[in-house]
Amino acid sequence: MSIPKNPDPAKLVAGCIMNDKACIEKLFSLLEDKFGPIDIISRWLDFAYTDYYYKEMGAPLFRKVFTFKNLIAQDELALIKEKTNELEKKFTAFDKRAVNIDPGYLVSSRFILATGKEYSHRIYIGNKIYADLTLMYSKKEGFKTLDWTYPDYASQSMLSFLSKVRDKYLLDLKASKGKTND
């Protein structure tokens, strides 16, 4: 018999796509209001490797990835996705978004993104939201892409960045466990 136990908390990550970098200050403030302080490790990455949003948002598209200092419970992801959907509405005019926010979390073994779109590899987590296993981590290979990993998350710059986020997460996790053992 397996004995259920609480999972470790996770590092909240939000990938944001936009065509206008000028909206970043407002977005930064809104994300901090909802999810707490943003880690300094957050950064701009390459141009977004997708044309999926061109019709809605125009081109070129840029990706900014935010990580947050406070660790989250893994079962909060559906609620977080609902909150980021609400934030996107603040950047919407004439039914067109200026910002797309993809929240997810990172733990030592994997990187998960939240989505409202059902597909075979996505697990329903409640509130009309699915968890997408985007990357898996192995000690030998680091982060490994999967057949369905989005091109942005399969890019070498993203994999390198997420490896640094993982290192920071492990430090944060160790510190959080030290606080609970005192």
Secondary structure as UniProt FT lines:
FT   STRAND          10..18
FT   HELIX           21..23
FT   HELIX           24..35
FT   TURN            40..41
FT   STRAND          43..47
FT   TURN            52..53
FT   HELIX           54..57
FT   STRAND          62..72
FT   HELIX           74..76
FT   HELIX           77..89
FT   TURN            90..91
FT   STRAND          92..93
FT   TURN            94..95
FT   STRAND          96..97
FT   STRAND          99..107
FT   TURN            108..109
FT   STRAND          110..115
FT   TURN            120..121
FT   STRAND          122..126
FT   TURN            127..128
FT   STRAND          129..138
FT   TURN            139..141
FT   STRAND          142..145
FT   TURN            147..148
FT   HELIX           151..154
FT   HELIX           156..180
//
